[in-house]
Amino acid sequence: MSLEFVYSEKGKRKLIDSGHLFVKDAATEEKTFWKCDQYQNLVCRARLHTRHDKIVKRVGEHNHAGNAARVEVVKVVNQMKNDARETQDVPQRIITNSFISLSQAASGLMPNISILKKTIRNTRRLADRAPPNPNSLVDLVIPNDYQITHHDDQFLMFDSNDGWHRAFSELIGASHPTVWKFISSLKDEQALNEGKIEQYVAGANPPPSKKVYRDTAVRIKRIVQDYDNRDRMDYLRGLAHNFNFKAHLS
Ligand SMILES: [Zn+2]
């Protein structure tokens, strides 16, 4: 069975296991290590190891009972937020829909209706509110949410390298529709690639690629092999010519 996740209020990803929720503790290339999300509240010592989308080890016992209803509530509230972002339904309707599928135990644990309505409004407001598009590097403050991947890993990293700054500055100057949309699409792309890599590691063969992509791969390889002969901007520009984000930005 593949892993199932929910997102906390703060957008942190949590792994579901038998009525318990786990948060990411650490990761190696091979494995991800998870700790019970009650590690602080209840000083619970239960841990999990996952590998290739499977739980491979359970370490320690929970010092509290699992609570399937609590997990159900988190899942339903996640779904409500999704509906808030992706539909035009009025809050009352979204809430009604989410209650239909709930067990009695979970219904009793749901936040009250006025809080849920507020959650829906806030979710919609946040979805609409990307930061203003920066006009120069001085204006550029990248919110935390744009710096991490959907899996909570550091994703955007700055170095003090002038070439990189100049390249990013050009990107901002040419930003259309916005640099935030661009970063979001990179995040989506990254999540997709991580998923694919996991599948390949697990033994699935990559699908045969179209000729145009094979040709691009050959060109990129040639540029990479030429790294020592190019200055950094020239190298980056060469690579950039072989990428096209248009489909995601439009
Ligand atoms: Zn626990």
Boltz pocket constraint, residues with backbone or C-beta under 6 A from the ligand:
constraints:
  - pocket:
      binder: B
      contacts: [[A, 20], [A, 36], [A, 37], [A, 38], [A, 39], [A, 44], [A, 45], [A, 46], [A, 61], [A, 62], [A, 63], [A, 64]]
      max_distance: 6.0
